[in-house]
Amino acid sequence: EERYRRLRSAIATGDFAEFAAIAESDSKDMHELFETSEPAFSYRTAATREVLEFLGKVGSPYAATLDAGPNVHVIVP
């Protein structure tokens, strides 16, 4: 609930950095849950990791999230 409130506030005020931090954290938490469940599983593929690594080298602002699968979603202001 708190994360949702903060996300809505970031969108309303145009605070892309806050939006990106929340969106990426939420995606990361979901995938870490998958990877620490019993039995553990992962949707991240080698291609997923390559895309995220590439994005880590990009200088412009973006948010990178993953759906409940290997698909990377890139959000830009």
C-alpha positions, 0 to 999 in steps of 0.5 A: 500500500505504501509503495503504491501511494509513493508510486502514484505520487511520483507519477502525479508530480513527474518525479521520474527518478522516484518512479523508476526506483519504485518500479524497479524495486518492485520488479526485483522483489518479485523475481527474488521471491521466485528465486527463493521459493521452494522449489526455486525457479527463475524466469530470467534468461541469458538474454534478459541478463544481457539486456539489463546489463546493456541498459546499465550502461545507458546514460539517459533516464529509464526504468527497467522492469521484468514481467512475470517472465523473461520480458524486459520493459523499458520505461522512459520519461 
